[in-house]
Amino acid sequence: MLSDLKIRSFTPLIILLVLFTLLSFGILLPVLSLILLGAMFAYIVRPLALKIKPLVRFETLAILLSMAILATPIIIILYFTIEQILLLSADILGSIPVTTNGTTAAVNNTLINANVQNLGPLDNIIDEFIDEIGKMIAQFITWLAGQIITAAAYIPTLFTEIIILLFSTFYFAKDGNKFVNYLKNILPANESFNKLYEQINDILKSIMIVNVITAVILGLISTILYYILGYPYVLLLGIITAFSEFIPVVGPWIVYGVLGIFDILTGNIIRGIIVIVSGWLIDTVVDMYIRPRLAGQYSEVHPLVFLVGFVFGAITLGLPGLFIGPLIVGITYVIYLAYRDEKLKQKELKNP
């Protein structure tokens, strides 16, 4: 009777727990990826804050300083990026012809037109091909203008998301240990779960470190490539390429492809082909070899699991998915391993 009474009194609590968990999940779903990403960033911020705390005495101040220290490299990169963009803009504005005595200086034909004229008489097929290219360029310009307008309208939402990310990072860094202890208290305390905690810790290390390392490697190698091929503003191109590693699906091809196509259209066919082929090789080596190998060094999870998490996490969740996708897939993988180990132990006990 006592056990029945406990079950009856416990059942409404379970129902309420499940109900409000689902309601909370529904409310937080639009920002859930940002909250999870903040928790992952806090994984880096908290150890640094613990080292700074003895120097400043206050935990909140230590966390804020840690966040500022980790943000400093990003600010420096943004500074050099803006500087390069301003130099590029000055060069472009300086090349625009000015009016003199009410007349405008004649504008030279572009390199594309010059190369087309050098081809000599064109038949109807080539004329139609050129027309199609012109239509595609016009459509692209229209699309680009729409994207700029959409991005401008997205700024308030972006600001809100940044605030959510910063607050999530701060509070997880401050109280994340309480959350972890709560999970440990409600989960079984046995050998399998203790091993699971260690594996999740290794997965977090691999994801937070590997994403940054691969982006830096890609940016450095690409900068060297741009310098060898004689491109201007190699630092800006290298920074853009490094950040493009975090762009879902497209990745660094947003840089390699544009440079290669532009070179081919303007007559520098050899350099265009070289940057496309070299970019493909660099991107393939980084994404298919370096990234999974680095991730595998920090945990026992198979590199293919991380690769699937990186790719499909980015497709389904966007930029946060580069971090969250491998975490979810990696944890799922180690849970299955733990379940398998439990089953094997049970079989061994039944059949000694």
N, C-alpha and C positions, 0 to 999 in steps of 0.2 A: 504493500500500500504506500509506503513511504517513497519507494522508487517511482511509483505511478504519479504521486503528487508532485515529485520533482520534475518529472517529464512534462506534466500538464502546466506547471508554472513556468517551465523553461520554454515551452513551445511558442507562446505569444511573443517572447523576447526575440526568438529566432525570426519569427515572421516580421516583426518590426525592423529588425536588423537588415534583413534582406530587402524589405520594401524601401527603407530610407537609403540604403546603399544604392539601389537602382535609381532612385530619384536624384540622389547626389551625383551619380555617374552621368545621368542625363543632363543635369545642369552644367557640370564641369566638362562635358565632352568637347565643346568647341576649343577649350584652352587646356585640355588634358595633356596634350603633347608638350605644351610649354611648361606645365608644372613638372612633368617627368624630366624634361630637359634641364629645368632649374635644379631638380634633385641630383641629376648627374653632374652638373657644374659644381654643386655644393660638395660633391665627393672630392673635388680638387681644392676647393676653397677652405674646407674645414681643417685639413692637416696643416695648411699654411697658417691659418688663424691660431691654431693651438701653439705653434712655434712663436708667433708674434705676441700672444696674450701676456706672457711674463714680462714683456717689455713695456706694454701699455696698460696692463692691469684690468682693463675693461674688455669683456668678451665682444660686445657690440662693436666697439672701435676696432678690435682686432679683425673681425670679420669684414668690416667696411674697408680697412686697409688692405686686406688680402684680395678682396674683389678689385680694388683699385690697382694693385700690383699686377694682377692677372690681366686687367684691361689695358695696362700701359702699352704692351706690344701692339695691341690692336689700334690704339690711338696713334702710335708712331707710324704704323703702316698706312693708316688713313691720312696722316699728314703728308707722307711722301706721295701717296696717290693723288691727293688734291693738288700738290705742288706740280706733279707731272701733267695733270690735266690742265692746269692753268698755263703751263708752258706750251702745251699742245694747242690750246685755244688761242694764245697769243700768236703762234706761228700761222694758224689758219686765218685769223683776222688780218694779219700782216700781208697775207697773200691775196686778199680781196682787192680788186682794182678800185681806185678812188676817182671821183669826178673832177674834171678840170675845165673851167670856163664853160660850164653847161654841157660839156660832152663827156661821155664815158669812154675810158680807155678800152680798146678792143680786148676781149677775153680770148685767150688762146684756146684752141680745141683741147679737150681732155685727151689723156693718153689712150683712153678706150676708143674715142672717135678717130684718133690718128692711126691706130692699128687697124681699125675697120677700113679706113680709106686706103691704106696701103695694100689691102687685099685685092684691089682692082675691081673689075666688073663683077657684080654678084647676081646669081640667078634667082629665080623666084623662091626656091626652097630656102636659100640663105636669107633672103629678105624676110620671109615669114618667120624664120628662126629668130632674127634680130628683133622683129616686132614682138614676138612672144617674150623675149628677154625683157624688152621695154615694159610690157604689161606686168611681168612678174616683179620688176623693180618698183613700178608704181604701186602695185598691191602691197609690196613689202613696206614702202614708205607710209602708206595709209595704215597698215597694221601697226607699225612702229609708233606713229602718232597716237593711235588709240591706246597702245600700251603705256605711253608716257602719261596720257590723261588718266588712265586707270591707276597708274602708280601714284600720281599726285593725289587722287581721291583716296588712296589707300593709306596715306601718311598718318591720319588720326588713328586708324586701326593699328598700324605698325607701332605707333607710340604707345598705345594701350598694351600691345603684346610685349613690348620691351619692358614696361613697368611690371607686368605679371611675371616675366622671366626673372627680373632683378629681385622682386619680392620673394619669389619661390626659392631662388638661390640663397638669399639671405636667411630665410627662416628654416630651410633644410640644413644649412650650415650651422645654424644656432641650435636647433632642436632635433636634428636628424637622428642623433643617437637615441633619443627617447622613442622615436618611431621604430627604429631597429630593435630596441629592447622590447617594445610592445609586441612586435611580430614574433620575436623569439619566445616570449612568454605564452603566446597562444598556440604556437606550433610545437610539435613534439620535440623533446630534447633527447635525441638519440644520435648515434654515430652517422647515420645517413644525412640527417639534417645539418649536423655540424660540418660535414664535408660539403654540403650544398651551399652553406654560407660562404665557405672559403672559395668555392668555384665562382659564385656570383661576384665576390670581391675581385677575383682575377679578371672576370669578364669586364667589369667596370674599368679596371686599370687599362686593359687592352683597348677598349673603345675610346676612352678619353685621350689616351696617349697616341694611339695609332692614327686617328683622324687628323690630328695636328701634324704629326710627323709626315704622313703621306702628302698632305697639302704643301708643306715646306719643301719636301723633296721634289715634288712636281714643279713648284715655282722656281726652284734653283736650277734644275735641269733645263726647263723651258727658257729661263733667262739666258743661260749659256747658249742655247740653240739660237735664240733671237740675235744675240750679239755676234755669233759666228756668221749668221746669214746677213748681217748688216742692217737689221731693222732699227729705226729710230725709237726712242723712248722704251728701251729694253726693260728698264726697271718697272715702268707702268705696265707693260705687257706681262712681265713675270708675276707681278702682284695680282693682276686680273686673272691670270691662268691659275695661280694658287687658290684664289677664292672660288674660281669656277669649278674646282673639285667638289665643292659643296652644293653645286647646282644639280638638282635631280635630272637624271636621264641624259641631258645634253653634256654636262661636264665641261672639260677643257676644249671640246670641239667648238664651242662658241667662239674661241679665240683662234685655234688652228684653222678651222674651216674658213672663217672670214678672211684671215690673212692669205691663205692659199688661193681662194677664189679671186680675191682682189689682185694678187700678183699675176694670176693667169690672165685675167681680163685686161690688165694693163701691160701685157707683153712680157712680164718677167716670169715666163712659164717654168723655167728650171727651178727658181727659188720657190715658186708656188707649189710645185710637186714635192720638193724636198721638205717643206714645212708640213705639208699634209701627211706625207709618209712618216717623217720623223715624229710628228705629233701622235700619229696612230701607234707607233712603236712605244713612245714614252708612256702614253696613257694605258696601253695594254700591259706593259711591265709593271707600272705602279698599281693599277687596279686588280690585275689578275695574279700578280706574284708578290710584290712588296707588301701591299696592304694585308692580304691573308696571312703571309708568313710572319709579319710583325704581330698581328693579332694572336696567332697561334703560340707565340713565344710567352705570352702572359697567361695563358690558360690551356687547359687540356681539350678545349672545344676544337673540333676539326675546322681547318681554314675555310672549307666550303660552306659551313654553316654561317660564318661571319660574312662571307661574300654574298650569300643569298640575303642575309639581313641588311647589309649595306645597300644592295641594289633595290630590293623590293621595299625596304623601309623608306628609301628616298622617293620611290614612285607613289606609295600610298600616303605618306605623311609629310612629304616635302622635305625642306631643310632639316627640321628636327628629326626626321626619320633616319638620317645618317647616323645618329647616335642611338635613338630609341629602337630602331629596327633590329640591329645586331644584339642589343640587350635582351629584347623579348625573345628572339629566335634562340639566342645562346642560353637563356634561362630555361626555355622549353626543352632544349637539347639535354641539359644537365639534369633536369627533372626526370626525363625519360631514362637517363642512365641510372639515376638513383632508384627509380622504380624497378628497373631491371635487376640492380644489385639486391634490392629487398626480396624480390622473387627468388633469386638464386640462393640467398641465405635461407629462405623458408624451405626450399627444396632440399638443401643440405641438412637442415634440422629434421625434416621428415624422413630423409633417406641417408642416414649417417654411414 
